[in-house]
């Protein structure tokens, strides 16, 4: 099994609730907000996060914001970062702090 092909854990945000809660998520996490959370899926294009304090939100830290030659955090890792965008597909885009420190 590839490191990028993990099943979504049972405690990941429920997709239906993510959509229903989108307006509340955007209000709770304006652009520039500081967040912390845990990686629940590692994909080739980035990592998905459960955001602390906002259980119906899905964070995404995309590889395009990651400096070369860093690696994506592992599934289960605790991370911190800043909200940089609210995507049309109900994802909160995050730039991880560790990526800022390496630049």
N, C-alpha and C positions, 0 to 999 in steps of 0.2 A: 504494500500500500504506500502511495506517495505521501510525503509530508503535507501536501496540499489537498488531500482527499479525505478529510475527516468528516464523519457524520456531524450534523449540527447537534450540539448537546441539548438535553431536555430543558435546561434552565435558560436557553437562549430566548430572546424576546419573541413573543407570538406574532407572526406576520399580520394577522388581522388587527390585533391591538396596536401594532406599530402604525398602521394606516389610520385607524380611528383616533389615535392620540397625536397625530401629526401637528395640529395647531398648538396643542399644549406643549409638545416637544420644542417647537420653534420658539415659543414664548419663554420656555424655561432655559433654553440654550441659545441665546443670541450670538451672532458672529462676534468673535473675540473672547467668548466665555472660556474659562479654564475648566477642564474636565479631568476626571480620572476614571479608570475602568479596567476591565479585564478582556484580554483577547479570547474570543470564543471560536473563531475560525481563522485559519491562516490560508490564504489563497495566493496564487502566483502574482496577482495584481495588487495585493495589500492584505490588511488584517481587519476583521470585523470585531467590534468591541461592544460589550455590555457596559453602558455608562452608569457609573455610581449615582444613585439618587434619582435616576430617570429610567425606571425599569422597562418602559415601553418604547425606548429609543434604541436605534441601531447606529453605532458609530462606524465609520470606515476611514482608515488611514491608508491612502493609496501609495503604491510604490513610486509614483511620479514625484512625490514630495520627499522621497528618501534620498539622502546624499549617497553617492557612490563612494566607497564599496561597502556600505553598511548592509546589514541583513534585517529582515523583518523579525519582530519579536515572535517568540514561540506561543502556541496556544496555551492559555492559562496564565500568561505573563500579565503582571499589573503594569499599567502605563499611565502617563499623564500627557496632556497636550492642550491645544487651543482649537476651538471651533472656527473653521475657515469658510464653511458654506453649508447651505441646506439644499440637498439635491432633490430633483423632481421625483425620484424614486423612494422618497421617505428615508433617506440616509443622512446622517449628520457627518459631514466631512471633517476630519480631525488631522492636524499636523502634530505629530508627536514631539515632545520636548527633546528627546534624545536625538532627533534629527536636526534640531536647531543648534544644539551644542557642538555638533561635529562640523558645522560649516565654517 
